[in-house]
Amino acid sequence: MALPLLQYKPTTQNHRVSSFGVADLDDETPYIYRVEDANSPAEIQDLIWAAYRQVFSEHEILKANRQSQLESQLKNRAITVRDFIRGLAKSERFYEMVVAVNNNYRLVDICLKRFLGRSSFNKDEQIAWSIKIGTLGFHGFVDALLDSEEYIDNFGDYTVPYQRKRMEGRPFNLVTPRYGEDFRETAGTVTTDWRFALEQFYSRKYEQRQLREGDPRKYRDMAAAIAPKQNYAQGVSAYNIDYMKMVPVRNAAGSKR
């Protein structure tokens, strides 16, 4: 039996805003892609690109991220837009690029931005959805988001998710970096920093790592750490020797003492 989602509340009133406010009246209003509005192959292709941008957070779609089978099914109306988004989220490429390089809390925030069109309310919501990841796995977490009442009410089956609310910096799904601080080192991004490059080339540890096995220079520090003690002959002066005590003395019985 799956655990129910923990209860949480928005931290501020900003999350309850139902629109973009002033942005609804100008050219910055986000274009909403719906299947009902796609009446030509070019328009359905634009909808597909919009889905890729929303899920993979890319201004240009990489060929490696494309899911040809899902695209074909959507073009033939064999699946809904929600199924297409679900397939992209469960693809191997999304797992490699987003899921594997983030902890669960940050993963929740990223997925809420890309699938529900908003950032997480607070840490309580991140914890609640992280429990879903821990109990259902990532695929189960994706199903819980896309089958949620919030998703269905805002996007339904035929609308590409978009950023619904913002305070600044829209769209946030396109500016979210893939790697958080917890995973930069394991992902290898820190090794490209110039400080680490200098440390590699100028540290003795790096130099020793480049030496072959058996090279005496690798054991220079170990040999110096041993510091063997040397025994030298004691310098004794002739003036310090008592020769009288060294001469044997005979007693009256003729024995040495």
N, C-alpha and C positions, 0 to 999 in steps of 0.2 A: 504494500500500500504506500503510495507516494505521500510525502509530507506536504501539508498545505503551505501555501505561501504566507510568510510572516506578514503581519500588519505593519504598515508604515504610513507616515504622513508627510506631506511637503513641508520643507523648512520655511519657505517664504510664499507669499501670494503670487509671485511671478509665474510659478508653475501652473497656476490656475487660469492664466490669461488664455483666451480661446483663439486669439488671432495674432497677427504681427503688428497690430496697432497702426501707427502712421504708415508703416511699410505697405499696408494694403492699398494705399492711395497713390503710390508712386511706382516707378519701373523696377524697384527692387523686389517686388512681390515674386516669390518663387513660382515658376511655371509647373503646373501639376500635370503629370503624364497619366492619362487614362486610356484603357483599351477602347472605350467608346468613341474617343476622339481620334483614334488611329484608323484612318480610312484608306491608307495606301501603304505599300511596302516601305517607303521611306519613313513614314510616320511611325510604323511599328518598329523600325530599326532605331529611330530616335528614342522610343520608349525603352528598348533593350539597352541602349547606351546609358540612359538615365538610371536604369536599375544597376548596371555595373558601377557607375560612378557612386551611387548611394551605398552599395555594399562593400566595394573594394576601396573606396576613398581615393580615387585616381582621376586626375584631369584628362589623362590619355589612357585608353584601355589597352592593357598589355595582351598580346596574343596568347601568352601562357595562361592567362586567367579566364579565357573564353571557354564557355561550356556549350559546344556546338549542338549537342543533342537537346539540351534544354531550350536553346534558341529556336531550333526547328519546331519543337512541340508548341512553343508559344506563338510562333508565326502561323501555325496551322490551327490555333485555338484549341489545341488538345489539352493544354493546362492553363490555369489562371495566372495572373501576375503574382499572386501570393505564393503559388506553387513554384514559380520561377525564382522568386526571392528566397524561398525555402531551399531550393536546390543550390543556389549560389552560396548560401550560408553554410550548407553542409558539404560543400565541395572540398576536395583535398587542398586546393590552393588557398582557400580562405583559412583553413585550419593551420597551414604552414605559415601564412603571413600574419595572422592576427591571433589565433587561439594559442598556438604553441609558444608565443613569445611574450605573453602577458599573464599576470596573476589573475585570479578569478574576479577580484574586486574591480580591477581596471577593465577586464574583459566585459563585465556587466555594463559599465559606463559606456564603452565603445558600442556595444550591441544595442543598447537603448537609443543611442544617437542615430545609429544606422537603420534600425528596424522600426522603432517607435517614433523617431523624429524629435527626440528630446533628450536632454542629459538626465542623469539620475537625480532624484530629489535630494538625497543625502546618503550618509553612510549606512543608515538603517535599510534603505532600499537595496543598496549594493550587497549587504549581508544577506538579505532575504533571497535575492536572486542567486547569490553565490551558493546558498544551500541547495537551490534547484540544480545547479551545475554539479554539485557534489553527489546528489542523490539520483539524478536522471541522466547525467552525462551532458556533454555539450549539445548533442543532437536533440536530446529531450528538452534542454533549455531553449533551443531555437523553436521547437514546436510550441512550448509554453508561451513564448512571446508572440509568435505569429497567430496562435489560436486564442490569444487573450481578447477580452472584451475591448480593451483600449485600441488594439490594432484593428479589429474588425469595425469598430465605430468610426475610426478616422480614415482608414484606407480600404477596407473591404477586400474583395477578391480581385479587383481590376485596376487599382491605383498603385503607382510606384510610391513607396514611402518618401517623405520629404521632411525637411526641418520645419516643425510646426510652431516652435516658440524659440525666442532668442532674446538676449539682452544686448549682445554685441558679437561682432565677428562671425557673420554668416557666410557660407555654411560651415558649421563646425565639423561635419563629417569629412570634409575635404582637407582640413588642417590638423586633424588629430594624428600625431606621430604614431608609428607602429610600435615602437619600443619604449617601454617605461623604464624608470631608473632601476627597478629590481632585476630587469633582464638584459640591460645593455651589456653587462660584462659577459654573460653567458652567450649572448647573441654575437659577440665579437665586435660590436661597434666602438667600444672604447679603445681598441687597439689601433684605430685609425687616428687617434688624437696625437698631435705633434709631441706632447710631453712623453707619451709612451714610446714614440719613435726615438727620441733623444735618449731615453733611459736604456733602450735596447742597445744602441750603438756605443754608448759611453760607460755602461756599467760592466764591471768585471764579471758579474754573473752571466751576462749575455756573451761576453768573450769566451768564457770557459765552456759555455754550452756549444760553441762552434768547434771546439777542439775534438780531435778523435779520441776514442777510448785508448787508454794506455799512455797518452801524452803526459810527460812529467809535469808540464805546466798546470795540469788539472789538479795536481796534488801539492802544489806549492804552498797553499795556505795550511793544508793539513800537516805538512812537514814542519812548517814554522811554528805550528801550535804545539808540537811535541816538546821543543826546547830542551834537549837533553843536557844534563849537568855533567861538566867535565871535571875530573880529579887531577889536580896538579900536585907535584912534589912540594912538600913543605920546606920553606926556606929557614933553616936553623943555623944560627951563628955560632962559631967556636967559643965565643966568650960566654955563651949560655950553657956550656957543658961542664958539669962537675966531675972532673976526671978522678978525684980522690974517692968518690963513692963508687966508681966503676972498677977500681982495683980490688981484687979479692984479699981478705985479711985472714990470717991463720991464727987460731987460739993456741993456748998452751998444750992442748991434747993433740994438736997437729991436724985438726979438721978445719975445713973452711966454714966460714959463717957468712 
